[in-house]
């Protein structure tokens, strides 16, 4: 049996092998669901919405929130009211775990603090559900790998980009052998100015806090390709530049609220007119000094707007990738070029259509076979309908089958950031960077 037939026929078995590590937390006693105890660490916008208010609104039958933790007491007070829970709040992670004994932590802190929370949580007996990226550099990734091995605890990385139905269909088509063995992938992701501006205003503009967008944002994209290819990156060569923001600005202020250039700055934003941002951030910056509406031209910004990389994979495929922030378009184009043909999709960030289309073009243009169009309806819910599917798997039914291996493990989280870390290193050195040796994980040819 060839490799593709083997992978297709064993997809269900593969799903069982990569079962949810939270399965041990689920139980049913006399037909009654025993709620699992979770605690949320990090009460920024993602924490209080997706893993706070939305989690409790949709999954309170299955989840008990036993604690909220953040270093900012003001945000904690707001978060508790906004989420609508009656659990204690803590500024000390260790104290919260000792007193509340959560079975798992949901980690939504600043990226640079992920490893500290993850490691402390595992050492104190908790499993982990962490937002992407897993962490921001190879040393912190290794510390997490060592802690998992030492403690025996498990980690889920919330890669919701694997879950939209049209991406699942794309994965199925690739696994079916429709396009044959994949030689190259073209993947180009654009974020518009308003999206990029938000990164520049926040802590993401500091590479020591967010790892640059090579890690914070591209971790999603590299994980998608790793997952689609069923392989892991071998070597990365990349270019990057910062041409518009940071020190390139002709003027700069303290922040948007305290700036004399608001009339001529195209990126001026009045945080006080955004009730959520004001209540969550501006009203509470007195506690920790975190400013949400920083100047996008501050000299400290050291991340990139333009990103271009070539990634060699262990199975021989080559990815041509770009992440562009210098644009007014939000969306992406991805194409897989195989020995039997090409599978291509173009997706707008805010689609007017209610469906996504993928086009398969056979490689032999002289045959009678015509291009095929596969149409998949968009599902309701955040991130193209992927969020509810991911949340169902994690919080509602951890034992549900996962034949496409959509739930991401620690290894997946590490391999996705290593591609971005290697790209960042390559930009600095001007040379290709091998993935092997960055951590103790050795890249694999086949990961299904």
N, C-alpha and C positions, 0 to 999 in steps of 0.2 A: 504494500500500500504506500502511495506517495505521501509526502508530508502534508499537503493540503487536504487530501481525503482523510488522513488521520486526524488532523486538527478539527475538521468539520464534524466527523463522526463522534469525536470524543468531547465535544463542546460541553455537553451536560455534565460529564464526569469532571471536566476541568472546573466547572462551576462549583462542584462539590469540594474539590481539593482546595479551592480558594474561598471557602465559606467565611462568613462574617466572623471576625474574631470576637465580636460582642455576643455571639450565640450563647455563650455560657451565662450571660446576664439575663436571658429571657426565660420565663417560666410561666406555667399555667397550672393553677391549683383548683381542682374541682370546677373547672370551666371559668374560673375567675382569673383575670389577668393580674399578675403581680407587677406593679410598676417598678421600673428600674430607676435607680437614684443617680442623677447627673448633677454636676456643678459646672457653672459657666465661669471661665477665667478670661477676662478682657471684655469690657462693656463699651466698646466703640460701636460704630454704626452696624457692622455685620453681626456683632454679638447680640445687640439688643433687638435687632429685627429678625433675621433669618433663624438664628439659634436662640432667640429669646422669645419675643412676642409671637412670631409665627410658629415656633416649635410648640409653645404652650397652647396656642389656639387650635392647632391641628392634631396634636399628639398627647394631650394631657391625660388621655385614657391609658397611655402606655408609659408616660414619663413623669417622674417627680423631680422637680428642681429643688435641690436641698441647700443650695448656696450660690451666691454671686461673689466674685472676687475681682478687685481692681485696685491699683495703687492710688486712684483718685476717688476720695470719698464723695465728692459732689456728683460724679458720674454714677456712682453706685446708687445714690439716693434716687436720681432720675431713672436709672435702669430698672430698679425694683418697681417703681410706679408704672413705667411705660410697659414693661413686660407683663405686669399684672400678677406677680407672685408674692407670697407672704413668707419667703424663706429669709434666713439671716444673711447679712452682707459682711464681707471681710476685706481688709486690706492686706492680710497675711495669708498666703496660700497654705502654708503648713498648718496654721491654726484652723483654717476651714476644713482641711482634710481630716485632721484629728477629731474635730468636734462633730462634723456632719457625715463623715465616712461615705463619700460618694463612691459608686461603683466605677464611674468613668468621668473624666474631665472633658469638657468641650473647650478647646483652646482657640481663642480669637484675639489674642493680644497683638501688639506690634510684632512684626516678623522677627526682629532681632532677639525677642524674649521667648520665642517659642521653645527653644531647646531647654531653657531653665525650667519652664512650667512642665514640659513633657517629662523631663528626667526626674524632677522632684515628685511629680504625680506617680510615675511608675515605681519609684523607690518606696513610695508610701502605699502601694497596693492598688493603684488605679489603672484601668485601661484608658486609652486616649483616643479622642476624636479631634483632629486638628484641622484648622483651615489651612489652605495653601498659602505660601509655600511652606514646606516642612520646616525649613530654616534658611539661613542666608549664605552659609559658606560650608566648605568641605570639613573643616575642623568640628564645627557644631554638629554636622550630620554624623560624623564618626562618634561623637559623644552620645548621640541618640541611639545609634546602632549598638554601641557597647552597653548602654543602659537596658535596651530591650533584651539583649542576650543575658545580661546579669540578673534581671528581674523576672523574666518570663512573661511580662505584660505585653499587650498587643496594641497596635496603632492602626487607625483608619485615617487616611488623608482624604478630605472631602473634595475630590475632583469631580464636581458636578458637570463639567464639560463632556464627560463620557456618556451622560445619560439622556440627552435629547433624543427622541425617537428617530429622527433622520440620521443622527450619527450612529445609532445602533444599526440602522439599515445599511449604512455605509460599511460598518464593521462586518455585518453578515455577508454583504456582497464580496468583500475582499476575502473573507474566510472561505467562501464558496468556490474560489478559484476563478471567478469571472474574468479578472484581468490578468491571470497568470501570476508569475513571480514578479514582484515589484522591483523595478530598477531604480527609479527616481521618484521623489515627491516634490511638488511645487506647493509651497504654503506661504501665503502672504496675508498678514493681518494688519488692518488699519484701525487706529483709534482717532477720533476727531479731536479738534483743539480743546473743546470743553472737557473731554475726558482726560486728556493729557494734562490740562491745567490743574485738575484736581490732584493729580500725582505731584505736580510741582509745588503746590501750595502746602502739602502735608509732609509728614516725616518721610514719605517715600522718596523725596528729593535728595535725601542723605543716604548714600550707598551703605554706610555703616549701620543704618537702621532698616533698610529695605532690600539691600543687596543689588540695587538697580532693577530696572524693569526686565532685564535679562532673567532675573530670578523671580521677582514678585509677579509679573504678568506672564512672561513666556513659559513659566513652569507649567501652566495650563496647556500651552501649545505643544511643548516638547512631550508632555505626558500623552496628549492625544495621538501624536505620531508614534511614540513608543507602543502605545496600545493598538493602534491600527496595524502596525507592522509586526507585532508580536516579537519585537527585537529591542535591543538596547544600544545606545550610542557608543561608538568606539572612539571617535576623534572629532574635534570641532575647530573650525577656523572662522573668525568673525571680524567684522568692522562695526564701529559705533561712533556716533558723534552727537554733540550738544551744540546746536547752531542758533537757537532762537531764545531760549530761556537762560536763567542763571546769570553769569557774568556778561553774557552777550547783550543784556538789556541796556538801553541808553539812560535809563533812570531807575531808581528803586526807592522803596519806602520801608517803614518798619513792618507794616502789614496793611491789608486793605482798609482797615478801619482808621489807621493812622498814617495817611499818605497824602501828599500834596499833589499827586499826579493822577488822581482818579479820573479827571475829565478827559485825559488823553490816553489812559491805559486801556487797551482792548481787553484786558483780563480782569478788570475791576469787578469785585463781587462783594455785595453787602451781606455779610453773614447774618446780620440782625433781621433781615427780611426772610430768612430761612429758619422757621421756628424750630425745626428739629436740630439743625446744626447749632443754633444759638443755645438751646436748652442743654444739648449734650456736651458741647465744647466751649463756646465763648463764656457761658455762665460759670464754667468750672475750671477755667485755665488758671485761676488764682491758687489752686491746690498744687499743681505740678508744673505750671508754666508752659503747657502744651498749647500752641497757637494753631488753630485750624486754617486761618486765612492768611498764611504767610505770603510775602511778596514772591512772585514767580521769577523775579530777577535778582533774588538775593545771591550773593557770591558763593554761599555754601553749597549750592546745588551742584552735584557731581555725577548725576545719572545721564542717560542718553535719551534723545528723541528718535534717532534713527538707528535701526538695528538690522544687520544683515549677516547671515551665517550659512555655512555649508557644514552639514553633519554627516559623517560616515557612520553607517550602522554595522553591527556585527554580522548581519545576514547579507551584507554587500550592497544594500540600498543606500542611496544618497539623498539627503534632504536639502533643498534650497529654500531657505526661510528668511522672512523679513517681518519686522514689527515696525510700523511707521506711525509716528505721532504727528508729523507735520502735514496734516491733511484735514479736510472737512468731511471726510467720508468715514463712516463706522461700519465695518464688516470685514469679510475675508473671502479668499478664493483658495481652494485646495484641489489638487489634482494628483492622482496616482498613475504613473506610467508603468505598465507591466508588459510581460511578454505576449499577452493576448489582446491588449488594448489599454484604453485610458478611461479612468473614472474621474469625473470632475464635478465640483459643486461651487456655487457662488452664493454667499449668504450675506444679506444686509443686516446690520445691527438692529435696525428698527423696521422690520419688513412690513410692507403694505399687503403682501400676499399672505394667505392663510396656510401655505404649504411650502415645502422646500423641494427642489428638483435636483437630481443627480443625472448626469449624462454619461453613458458608456459608449465609447467609440472604438470599434474593432481596429486592430492594428493593420489588418490586411485590407487596404482600401479598394482592392480589385475583386474582393469577394462580394457575394450577394447580400451579406449580412449588413443590416443598416444600424445606425446608432439607436440605442435604447434609452428611453427617459424613465427614471424611477421617481415617482412623486410620493412624498410623505407629508401628511398634515402636521402642522405645528401643534404641539400639545400645550395646554394651558399651564400657567405657572412661570416662575422666574427662570432666567437663563435658558430660554427656548424650551421650557417645559421639562428640563432636566432636574430641577431642584426637588419637586415633589416626589419624583421616582427615587432619587437618592435618599431623601428623608424617610420615605416608606421603608426602604431597605435597612436603614440604620436604626430607626426608632420604632417602627410599627411591627415589622416582621423580619428580624435578622436572619431567619432560617430560609427565607424565600430563595429559590434557585437563582443562580447567577451565571448562566451559560456563556455569556459574553465577557465575563470577568470585569464587570464595570466597577465594582468596588475596589478601590485602590489600597494597596498595602504600604507598609513602611518602605519596602524595596522600591515600589513605584515612585513614592515621594522622593526618595534619594536620587534615583536615576533621572527624574525630571529636573531637579535643581542642579545636578551635576552638569547637564548639558548647558544650562545657563551660566553656571560658574565657570565652566571651561570657555564659553564664549567671552565672558568678561575678562578672563585671563588672556585670551587670544587678542582681544582689542588692545590690552596693555602691552603685550609682548610683540605683537605683529607676527606671531608664529602659531601653527596648529597646536592644540593641546589634547593629549590623550586622557580619556576618562579613567582608564586603569591606573591605579596608584593614588587617585585622589582620596579614596576611602578603601576599606578592606573589601568592599563589594567588587567582584570581577564581572564586567559586562558579559551578558549571555547572548547567544545567537537566537534562541527561541525561548520565549517566556510564557507561552500558553500551556 
